[in-house]
């Protein structure tokens, strides 16, 4: 009986590994699903923003910058792009958190 597998977890496994002690869904299982959902919802915005940024950036890198400075120019443009993308994502996250907090307050007042 001891050591018998149940739902892919051995019966003598430590309690932290036993199936009945595991949550229904862990963050590393839900994160890819949330990322796919977000990409499906926002793909056009991301695609249009990338095109609006990189087409002019490529014109600058390959049409304006001298050959010896192209790598540095591309790297500088990439750093600015990454920073702007990070700020955009942070702004979006803060909006989502504010909305969640407002909904939480609304639930608290409605149940009181």
N, CA, C and O atoms as CSV, one atom per row, in Angstrom:
chain,resi,resn,atom,element,x,y,z
A,1,UNK,N,N,0.834,-1.195,0.000
A,1,UNK,CA,C,0.000,0.000,0.000
A,1,UNK,C,C,0.870,1.247,0.000
A,1,UNK,O,O,0.580,2.211,-0.708
A,2,UNK,N,N,1.949,1.228,0.803
A,2,UNK,CA,C,2.820,2.398,0.852
A,2,UNK,C,C,3.588,2.512,-0.461
A,2,UNK,O,O,4.050,1.511,-1.008
A,3,UNK,N,N,3.717,3.719,-0.952
A,3,UNK,CA,C,4.422,3.941,-2.203
A,3,UNK,C,C,3.515,3.841,-3.412
A,3,UNK,O,O,3.961,4.048,-4.540
A,4,UNK,N,N,2.239,3.524,-3.190
A,4,UNK,CA,C,1.289,3.406,-4.292
A,4,UNK,C,C,1.050,4.785,-4.912
A,4,UNK,O,O,0.912,5.785,-4.208
A,5,UNK,N,N,1.004,4.813,-6.244
A,5,UNK,CA,C,0.775,6.092,-6.927
A,5,UNK,C,C,-0.706,6.389,-7.002
A,5,UNK,O,O,-1.517,5.525,-7.335
A,6,UNK,N,N,-1.039,7.615,-6.691
A,6,UNK,CA,C,-2.419,8.074,-6.789
A,6,UNK,C,C,-2.395,9.432,-7.481
A,6,UNK,O,O,-1.804,10.379,-6.962
A,7,UNK,N,N,-3.026,9.538,-8.638
A,7,UNK,CA,C,-3.031,10.780,-9.424
A,7,UNK,C,C,-1.618,11.250,-9.742
A,7,UNK,O,O,-1.356,12.453,-9.766
A,8,UNK,N,N,-0.717,10.325,-9.984
A,8,UNK,CA,C,0.633,10.688,-10.387
A,8,UNK,C,C,1.539,11.074,-9.237
A,8,UNK,O,O,2.687,11.451,-9.472
A,9,UNK,N,N,1.062,10.993,-7.989
A,9,UNK,CA,C,1.878,11.340,-6.829
A,9,UNK,C,C,1.952,10.118,-5.939
A,9,UNK,O,O,0.930,9.524,-5.594
A,10,UNK,N,N,3.164,9.747,-5.571
A,10,UNK,CA,C,3.332,8.573,-4.718
A,10,UNK,C,C,2.699,8.817,-3.357
A,10,UNK,O,O,2.739,9.929,-2.830
A,11,UNK,N,N,2.111,7.762,-2.793
A,11,UNK,CA,C,1.443,7.863,-1.502
A,11,UNK,C,C,2.368,8.225,-0.363
A,11,UNK,O,O,1.925,8.809,0.626
A,12,UNK,N,N,3.671,7.887,-0.479
A,12,UNK,CA,C,4.603,8.223,0.587
A,12,UNK,C,C,5.344,9.530,0.306
A,12,UNK,O,O,6.344,9.832,0.957
A,13,UNK,N,N,4.853,10.301,-0.662
A,13,UNK,CA,C,5.473,11.593,-0.964
A,13,UNK,C,C,5.238,12.541,0.203
A,13,UNK,O,O,4.262,12.392,0.938
A,14,UNK,N,N,6.123,13.513,0.376
A,14,UNK,CA,C,5.905,14.482,1.453
A,14,UNK,C,C,4.575,15.210,1.254
A,14,UNK,O,O,4.098,15.326,0.125
A,15,UNK,N,N,3.976,15.698,2.336
A,15,UNK,CA,C,2.660,16.340,2.232
A,15,UNK,C,C,2.610,17.479,1.220
A,15,UNK,O,O,1.568,17.715,0.607
A,16,UNK,N,N,3.717,18.184,1.038
A,16,UNK,CA,C,3.704,19.303,0.092
A,16,UNK,C,C,3.560,18.829,-1.340
A,16,UNK,O,O,3.193,19.616,-2.212
A,17,UNK,N,N,3.843,17.541,-1.608
A,17,UNK,CA,C,3.763,17.011,-2.963
A,17,UNK,C,C,2.510,16.177,-3.197
A,17,UNK,O,O,2.250,15.758,-4.324
A,18,UNK,N,N,1.744,15.936,-2.165
A,18,UNK,CA,C,0.566,15.095,-2.324
A,18,UNK,C,C,-0.513,15.834,-3.094
A,18,UNK,O,O,-0.687,17.039,-2.914
A,19,UNK,N,N,-1.229,15.139,-3.936
A,19,UNK,CA,C,-2.223,15.741,-4.825
A,19,UNK,C,C,-3.333,16.449,-4.049
A,19,UNK,O,O,-3.801,17.508,-4.465
A,20,UNK,N,N,-3.756,15.865,-2.920
A,20,UNK,CA,C,-4.879,16.480,-2.207
A,20,UNK,C,C,-4.491,17.792,-1.527
A,20,UNK,O,O,-5.366,18.584,-1.178
A,21,UNK,N,N,-3.197,18.033,-1.337
A,21,UNK,CA,C,-2.752,19.282,-0.726
A,21,UNK,C,C,-2.432,20.356,-1.759
A,21,UNK,O,O,-2.175,21.505,-1.400
A,22,UNK,N,N,-2.447,19.993,-3.034
A,22,UNK,CA,C,-2.082,20.946,-4.083
A,22,UNK,C,C,-3.280,21.829,-4.428
A,22,UNK,O,O,-4.419,21.362,-4.420
A,23,UNK,N,N,-3.026,23.111,-4.733
A,23,UNK,CA,C,-4.142,23.965,-5.170
A,23,UNK,C,C,-4.648,23.514,-6.532
A,23,UNK,O,O,-3.950,22.811,-7.263
A,24,UNK,N,N,-5.864,23.923,-6.867
A,24,UNK,CA,C,-6.443,23.546,-8.156
A,24,UNK,C,C,-5.583,24.020,-9.315
A,24,UNK,O,O,-5.357,23.278,-10.271
A,25,UNK,N,N,-5.102,25.257,-9.231
A,25,UNK,CA,C,-4.282,25.787,-10.309
A,25,UNK,C,C,-3.227,26.687,-9.685
A,25,UNK,O,O,-3.543,27.560,-8.876
A,26,UNK,N,N,-1.993,26.473,-10.058
A,26,UNK,CA,C,-0.910,27.280,-9.515
A,26,UNK,C,C,-0.586,28.413,-10.465
A,26,UNK,O,O,-1.015,28.401,-11.619
A,27,UNK,N,N,0.169,29.395,-9.989
A,27,UNK,CA,C,0.448,30.576,-10.810
A,27,UNK,C,C,1.205,30.216,-12.072
A,27,UNK,O,O,1.007,30.856,-13.105
A,28,UNK,N,N,2.071,29.204,-12.021
A,28,UNK,CA,C,2.835,28.881,-13.229
A,28,UNK,C,C,1.993,28.134,-14.254
A,28,UNK,O,O,2.391,28.011,-15.413
A,29,UNK,N,N,0.847,27.641,-13.844
A,29,UNK,CA,C,-0.082,27.038,-14.797
A,29,UNK,C,C,-1.013,28.090,-15.389
A,29,UNK,O,O,-1.387,27.998,-16.558
A,30,UNK,N,N,-1.389,29.086,-14.597
A,30,UNK,CA,C,-2.333,30.095,-15.079
A,30,UNK,C,C,-1.651,31.218,-15.848
A,30,UNK,O,O,-2.299,31.862,-16.673
A,31,UNK,N,N,-0.372,31.476,-15.611
A,31,UNK,CA,C,0.323,32.588,-16.278
A,31,UNK,C,C,0.358,32.432,-17.797
A,31,UNK,O,O,0.047,33.397,-18.495
A,32,UNK,N,N,0.720,31.274,-18.346
A,32,UNK,CA,C,0.701,31.151,-19.813
A,32,UNK,C,C,-0.696,31.336,-20.399
A,32,UNK,O,O,-0.849,31.917,-21.474
A,33,UNK,N,N,-1.706,30.847,-19.700
A,33,UNK,CA,C,-3.082,31.003,-20.179
A,33,UNK,C,C,-3.461,32.483,-20.196
A,33,UNK,O,O,-4.083,32.956,-21.147
A,34,UNK,N,N,-3.089,33.206,-19.153
A,34,UNK,CA,C,-3.392,34.637,-19.088
A,34,UNK,C,C,-2.637,35.399,-20.172
A,34,UNK,O,O,-3.171,36.338,-20.761
A,35,UNK,N,N,-1.398,34.997,-20.433
A,35,UNK,CA,C,-0.610,35.658,-21.483
A,35,UNK,C,C,-1.236,35.424,-22.854
A,35,UNK,O,O,-1.333,36.350,-23.659
A,36,UNK,N,N,-1.658,34.192,-23.121
A,36,UNK,CA,C,-2.319,33.906,-24.405
A,36,UNK,C,C,-3.603,34.714,-24.558
A,36,UNK,O,O,-3.881,35.248,-25.632
A,37,UNK,N,N,-4.381,34.802,-23.487
A,37,UNK,CA,C,-5.633,35.566,-23.532
A,37,UNK,C,C,-5.349,37.037,-23.810
A,37,UNK,O,O,-6.026,37.667,-24.622
A,38,UNK,N,N,-4.346,37.574,-23.130
A,38,UNK,CA,C,-4.002,38.989,-23.320
A,38,UNK,C,C,-3.505,39.249,-24.737
A,38,UNK,O,O,-3.853,40.268,-25.336
A,39,UNK,N,N,-2.698,38.344,-25.280
A,39,UNK,CA,C,-2.222,38.516,-26.652
A,39,UNK,C,C,-3.365,38.449,-27.652
A,39,UNK,O,O,-3.387,39.209,-28.620
A,40,UNK,N,N,-4.313,37.549,-27.426
A,40,UNK,CA,C,-5.470,37.465,-28.326
A,40,UNK,C,C,-6.276,38.756,-28.303
A,40,UNK,O,O,-6.771,39.203,-29.337
A,41,UNK,N,N,-6.408,39.351,-27.126
A,41,UNK,CA,C,-7.190,40.576,-26.995
A,41,UNK,C,C,-6.461,41.794,-27.556
A,41,UNK,O,O,-7.097,42.705,-28.086
A,42,UNK,N,N,-5.133,41.815,-27.444
A,42,UNK,CA,C,-4.383,43.027,-27.761
A,42,UNK,C,C,-3.433,42.873,-28.940
A,42,UNK,O,O,-2.560,43.721,-29.125
A,43,UNK,N,N,-3.569,41.833,-29.738
A,43,UNK,CA,C,-2.579,41.581,-30.786
A,43,UNK,C,C,-2.512,42.715,-31.791
A,43,UNK,O,O,-1.420,43.084,-32.224
A,44,UNK,N,N,-3.654,43.281,-32.177
A,44,UNK,CA,C,-3.631,44.332,-33.190
A,44,UNK,C,C,-2.925,45.576,-32.668
A,44,UNK,O,O,-2.135,46.192,-33.385
A,45,UNK,N,N,-3.206,45.947,-31.425
A,45,UNK,CA,C,-2.548,47.114,-30.829
A,45,UNK,C,C,-1.045,46.907,-30.774
A,45,UNK,O,O,-0.275,47.804,-31.118
A,46,UNK,N,N,-0.628,45.720,-30.340
A,46,UNK,CA,C,0.806,45.426,-30.272
A,46,UNK,C,C,1.442,45.420,-31.656
A,46,UNK,O,O,2.531,45.961,-31.845
A,47,UNK,N,N,0.771,44.819,-32.608
A,47,UNK,CA,C,1.287,44.740,-33.973
A,47,UNK,C,C,1.409,46.134,-34.586
A,47,UNK,O,O,2.434,46.462,-35.183
A,48,UNK,N,N,0.368,46.953,-34.440
A,48,UNK,CA,C,0.384,48.310,-34.996
A,48,UNK,C,C,1.450,49.164,-34.321
A,48,UNK,O,O,2.140,49.937,-34.986
A,49,UNK,N,N,1.586,49.029,-33.011
A,49,UNK,CA,C,2.607,49.799,-32.294
A,49,UNK,C,C,4.010,49.381,-32.731
A,49,UNK,O,O,4.885,50.229,-32.908
A,50,UNK,N,N,4.225,48.083,-32.905
A,50,UNK,CA,C,5.531,47.606,-33.386
A,50,UNK,C,C,5.843,48.165,-34.766
A,50,UNK,O,O,6.957,48.627,-35.014
A,51,UNK,N,N,4.872,48.126,-35.660
A,51,UNK,CA,C,5.087,48.651,-37.016
A,51,UNK,C,C,5.339,50.153,-36.975
A,51,UNK,O,O,6.218,50.658,-37.674
A,52,UNK,N,N,4.569,50.865,-36.159
A,52,UNK,CA,C,4.736,52.318,-36.057
A,52,UNK,C,C,6.102,52.690,-35.488
A,52,UNK,O,O,6.633,53.758,-35.795
A,53,UNK,N,N,6.668,51.819,-34.665
A,53,UNK,CA,C,7.983,52.098,-34.079
A,53,UNK,C,C,9.112,51.626,-34.983
A,53,UNK,O,O,10.030,52.392,-35.277
A,54,UNK,N,N,9.055,50.374,-35.427
A,54,UNK,CA,C,10.211,49.775,-36.093
A,54,UNK,C,C,10.381,50.170,-37.552
A,54,UNK,O,O,11.506,50.146,-38.051
A,55,UNK,N,N,9.324,50.530,-38.253
A,55,UNK,CA,C,9.507,50.972,-39.643
A,55,UNK,C,C,10.318,52.269,-39.677
A,55,UNK,O,O,11.305,52.338,-40.409
A,56,UNK,N,N,9.937,53.306,-38.910
A,56,UNK,CA,C,10.792,54.498,-38.882
A,56,UNK,C,C,12.177,54.226,-38.275
A,56,UNK,O,O,13.172,54.812,-38.701
A,57,UNK,N,N,12.231,53.335,-37.283
A,57,UNK,CA,C,13.530,53.009,-36.682
A,57,UNK,C,C,14.454,52.375,-37.713
A,57,UNK,O,O,15.642,52.695,-37.758
A,58,UNK,N,N,13.926,51.484,-38.538
A,58,UNK,CA,C,14.745,50.864,-39.587
A,58,UNK,C,C,15.189,51.883,-40.630
A,58,UNK,O,O,16.294,51.789,-41.163
A,59,UNK,N,N,14.330,52.856,-40.922
A,59,UNK,CA,C,14.732,53.925,-41.849
A,59,UNK,C,C,15.909,54.700,-41.261
A,59,UNK,O,O,16.854,55.036,-41.974
A,60,UNK,N,N,15.849,54.982,-39.960
A,60,UNK,CA,C,16.952,55.693,-39.306
A,60,UNK,C,C,18.216,54.843,-39.308
A,60,UNK,O,O,19.288,55.321,-39.677
A,61,UNK,N,N,18.089,53.574,-38.895
A,61,UNK,CA,C,19.266,52.703,-38.789
A,61,UNK,C,C,19.906,52.462,-40.146
A,61,UNK,O,O,21.122,52.592,-40.284
A,62,UNK,N,N,19.113,52.115,-41.147
A,62,UNK,CA,C,19.687,51.711,-42.435
A,62,UNK,C,C,19.735,52.828,-43.471
A,62,UNK,O,O,20.405,52.690,-44.495
A,63,UNK,N,N,19.030,53.940,-43.220
A,63,UNK,CA,C,19.028,55.006,-44.214
A,63,UNK,C,C,19.753,56.259,-43.785
A,63,UNK,O,O,20.219,57.024,-44.630
A,64,UNK,N,N,19.859,56.485,-42.479
A,64,UNK,CA,C,20.442,57.729,-41.982
A,64,UNK,C,C,21.781,57.491,-41.294
A,64,UNK,O,O,22.754,58.198,-41.554
A,65,UNK,N,N,21.826,56.494,-40.419
A,65,UNK,CA,C,23.042,56.253,-39.632
A,65,UNK,C,C,24.170,55.739,-40.519
A,65,UNK,O,O,23.956,54.858,-41.351
A,66,UNK,N,N,25.379,56.290,-40.342
A,66,UNK,CA,C,26.527,55.751,-41.083
A,66,UNK,C,C,26.768,54.291,-40.693
A,66,UNK,O,O,26.432,53.874,-39.585
A,67,UNK,N,N,27.340,53.535,-41.596
A,67,UNK,CA,C,27.534,52.094,-41.395
A,67,UNK,C,C,28.224,51.787,-40.072
A,67,UNK,O,O,27.815,50.866,-39.365
A,68,UNK,N,N,29.252,52.535,-39.728
A,68,UNK,CA,C,30.014,52.230,-38.510
A,68,UNK,C,C,29.207,52.491,-37.227
A,68,UNK,O,O,29.602,52.041,-36.152
A,69,UNK,N,N,28.082,53.213,-37.331
A,69,UNK,CA,C,27.268,53.508,-36.149
A,69,UNK,C,C,25.931,52.767,-36.134
A,69,UNK,O,O,25.113,53.001,-35.245
A,70,UNK,N,N,25.699,51.897,-37.080
A,70,UNK,CA,C,24.396,51.228,-37.168
A,70,UNK,C,C,24.100,50.333,-35.973
A,70,UNK,O,O,22.982,50.333,-35.457
A,71,UNK,N,N,25.082,49.580,-35.537
A,71,UNK,CA,C,24.849,48.678,-34.399
A,71,UNK,C,C,24.508,49.490,-33.154
A,71,UNK,O,O,23.555,49.168,-32.445
A,72,UNK,N,N,25.270,50.525,-32.889
A,72,UNK,CA,C,25.002,51.379,-31.727
A,72,UNK,C,C,23.666,52.093,-31.828
A,72,UNK,O,O,22.945,52.222,-30.839
A,73,UNK,N,N,23.340,52.557,-33.028
A,73,UNK,CA,C,22.057,53.232,-33.243
A,73,UNK,C,C,20.905,52.265,-32.999
A,73,UNK,O,O,19.928,52.604,-32.332
A,74,UNK,N,N,21.030,51.059,-33.545
A,74,UNK,CA,C,19.991,50.047,-33.351
A,74,UNK,C,C,19.853,49.705,-31.865
A,74,UNK,O,O,18.739,49.569,-31.360
A,75,UNK,N,N,20.978,49.565,-31.171
A,75,UNK,CA,C,20.941,49.235,-29.744
A,75,UNK,C,C,20.265,50.351,-28.947
A,75,UNK,O,O,19.460,50.077,-28.057
A,76,UNK,N,N,20.589,51.605,-29.263
A,76,UNK,CA,C,19.979,52.734,-28.553
A,76,UNK,C,C,18.470,52.781,-28.796
A,76,UNK,O,O,17.692,52.997,-27.867
A,77,UNK,N,N,18.068,52.580,-30.040
A,77,UNK,CA,C,16.637,52.573,-30.362
A,77,UNK,C,C,15.943,51.420,-29.640
A,77,UNK,O,O,14.824,51.576,-29.151
A,78,UNK,N,N,16.597,50.277,-29.573
A,78,UNK,CA,C,16.025,49.114,-28.900
A,78,UNK,C,C,15.862,49.363,-27.401
A,78,UNK,O,O,14.862,48.950,-26.814
A,79,UNK,N,N,16.829,50.030,-26.775
A,79,UNK,CA,C,16.726,50.340,-25.345
A,79,UNK,C,C,15.541,51.271,-25.091
A,79,UNK,O,O,14.767,51.056,-24.158
A,80,UNK,N,N,15.401,52.301,-25.917
A,80,UNK,CA,C,14.279,53.237,-25.763
A,80,UNK,C,C,12.953,52.501,-25.973
A,80,UNK,O,O,12.000,52.706,-25.222
A,81,UNK,N,N,12.897,51.648,-26.995
A,81,UNK,CA,C,11.681,50.880,-27.282
A,81,UNK,C,C,11.317,49.984,-26.095
A,81,UNK,O,O,10.154,49.923,-25.695
A,82,UNK,N,N,12.298,49.301,-25.542
A,82,UNK,CA,C,12.054,48.409,-24.410
A,82,UNK,C,C,11.566,49.192,-23.197
A,82,UNK,O,O,10.655,48.752,-22.497
A,83,UNK,N,N,12.167,50.349,-22.949
A,83,UNK,CA,C,11.737,51.180,-21.821
A,83,UNK,C,C,10.294,51.654,-22.013
A,83,UNK,O,O,9.497,51.619,-21.076
A,84,UNK,N,N,9.963,52.093,-23.222
A,84,UNK,CA,C,8.593,52.546,-23.493
A,84,UNK,C,C,7.589,51.402,-23.373
A,84,UNK,O,O,6.490,51.586,-22.850
A,85,UNK,N,N,7.966,50.233,-23.854
A,85,UNK,CA,C,7.091,49.070,-23.743
A,85,UNK,C,C,6.868,48.700,-22.276
A,85,UNK,O,O,5.758,48.343,-21.881
A,86,UNK,N,N,7.920,48.787,-21.483
A,86,UNK,CA,C,7.814,48.495,-20.060
A,86,UNK,C,C,6.907,49.509,-19.358
A,86,UNK,O,O,6.080,49.134,-18.526
A,87,UNK,N,N,7.062,50.787,-19.691
A,87,UNK,CA,C,6.199,51.819,-19.101
A,87,UNK,C,C,4.739,51.605,-19.491
A,87,UNK,O,O,3.842,51.780,-18.667
A,88,UNK,N,N,4.505,51.227,-20.739
A,88,UNK,CA,C,3.144,50.960,-21.206
A,88,UNK,C,C,2.530,49.798,-20.413
A,88,UNK,O,O,1.384,49.873,-19.972
A,89,UNK,N,N,3.307,48.731,-20.242
A,89,UNK,CA,C,2.807,47.565,-19.505
A,89,UNK,C,C,2.549,47.919,-18.043
A,89,UNK,O,O,1.557,47.476,-17.464
A,90,UNK,N,N,3.433,48.714,-17.442
A,90,UNK,CA,C,3.260,49.120,-16.052
A,90,UNK,C,C,2.000,49.971,-15.892
A,90,UNK,O,O,1.244,49.792,-14.937
A,91,UNK,N,N,1.780,50.887,-16.818
A,91,UNK,CA,C,0.580,51.734,-16.782
A,91,UNK,C,C,-0.677,50.876,-16.876
A,91,UNK,O,O,-1.655,51.108,-16.164
A,92,UNK,N,N,-0.640,49.885,-17.760
A,92,UNK,CA,C,-1.780,48.984,-17.933
A,92,UNK,C,C,-2.015,48.177,-16.654
A,92,UNK,O,O,-3.159,47.998,-16.237
A,93,UNK,N,N,-0.946,47.695,-16.037
A,93,UNK,CA,C,-1.058,46.927,-14.802
A,93,UNK,C,C,-1.641,47.785,-13.683
A,93,UNK,O,O,-2.498,47.323,-12.930
A,94,UNK,N,N,-1.181,49.030,-13.572
A,94,UNK,CA,C,-1.702,49.913,-12.532
A,94,UNK,C,C,-3.192,50.185,-12.728
A,94,UNK,O,O,-3.939,50.268,-11.753
A,95,UNK,N,N,-3.627,50.323,-13.978
A,95,UNK,CA,C,-5.056,50.500,-14.250
A,95,UNK,C,C,-5.842,49.272,-13.813
A,95,UNK,O,O,-6.908,49.393,-13.210
A,96,UNK,N,N,-5.311,48.080,-14.121
A,96,UNK,CA,C,-5.992,46.840,-13.745
A,96,UNK,C,C,-6.067,46.695,-12.229
A,96,UNK,O,O,-7.089,46.262,-11.694
A,97,UNK,N,N,-4.984,47.056,-11.533
A,97,UNK,CA,C,-4.986,46.975,-10.074
A,97,UNK,C,C,-5.968,47.970,-9.467
A,97,UNK,O,O,-6.665,47.646,-8.505
A,98,UNK,N,N,-6.028,49.182,-10.023
A,98,UNK,CA,C,-6.977,50.186,-9.529
A,98,UNK,C,C,-8.415,49.711,-9.738
A,98,UNK,O,O,-9.267,49.896,-8.869
A,99,UNK,N,N,-8.678,49.103,-10.886
A,99,UNK,CA,C,-10.014,48.577,-11.160
A,99,UNK,C,C,-10.364,47.458,-10.181
A,99,UNK,O,O,-11.476,47.412,-9.656
A,100,UNK,N,N,-9.413,46.562,-9.938
A,100,UNK,CA,C,-9.654,45.463,-8.998
A,100,UNK,C,C,-9.912,46.000,-7.596
A,100,UNK,O,O,-10.779,45.493,-6.884
A,101,UNK,N,N,-9.163,47.022,-7.199
A,101,UNK,CA,C,-9.351,47.610,-5.873
A,101,UNK,C,C,-10.725,48.274,-5.777
A,101,UNK,O,O,-11.407,48.150,-4.760
A,102,UNK,N,N,-11.131,48.978,-6.835
A,102,UNK,CA,C,-12.448,49.624,-6.845
A,102,UNK,C,C,-13.562,48.584,-6.765
A,102,UNK,O,O,-14.540,48.775,-6.042
A,103,UNK,N,N,-13.418,47.488,-7.505
A,103,UNK,CA,C,-14.427,46.425,-7.453
A,103,UNK,C,C,-14.480,45.794,-6.076
A,103,UNK,O,O,-15.558,45.455,-5.588
A,104,UNK,N,N,-13.326,45.636,-5.444
A,104,UNK,CA,C,-13.268,45.060,-4.109
A,104,UNK,C,C,-13.983,45.964,-3.107
A,104,UNK,O,O,-14.739,45.490,-2.259
A,105,UNK,N,N,-13.737,47.268,-3.212
A,105,UNK,CA,C,-14.421,48.216,-2.319
A,105,UNK,C,C,-15.929,48.189,-2.552
A,105,UNK,O,O,-16.715,48.252,-1.607
A,106,UNK,N,N,-16.319,48.094,-3.816
A,106,UNK,CA,C,-17.743,48.052,-4.157
A,106,UNK,C,C,-18.401,46.813,-3.555
A,106,UNK,O,O,-19.522,46.884,-3.049
A,107,UNK,N,N,-17.704,45.677,-3.610
A,107,UNK,CA,C,-18.237,44.443,-3.018
A,107,UNK,C,C,-18.369,44.583,-1.511
A,107,UNK,O,O,-19.354,44.135,-0.925
A,108,UNK,N,N,-17.362,45.215,-0.875
A,108,UNK,CA,C,-17.397,45.389,0.575
A,108,UNK,C,C,-18.580,46.250,0.996
A,108,UNK,O,O,-19.262,45.944,1.973
A,109,UNK,N,N,-18.819,47.333,0.250
A,109,UNK,CA,C,-19.929,48.219,0.616
A,109,UNK,C,C,-21.287,47.581,0.333
A,109,UNK,O,O,-22.255,47.847,1.045
A,110,UNK,N,N,-21.365,46.748,-0.693
A,110,UNK,CA,C,-22.649,46.112,-1.013
A,110,UNK,C,C,-22.983,44.991,-0.039
A,110,UNK,O,O,-24.160,44.704,0.185
A,111,UNK,N,N,-21.975,44.352,0.544
A,111,UNK,CA,C,-22.234,43.273,1.503
A,111,UNK,C,C,-22.432,43.804,2.916
A,111,UNK,O,O,-22.927,43.080,3.781
A,112,UNK,N,N,-22.058,45.046,3.162
A,112,UNK,CA,C,-22.200,45.623,4.513
A,112,UNK,C,C,-23.611,46.036,4.804
A,112,UNK,O,O,-23.896,46.536,5.892
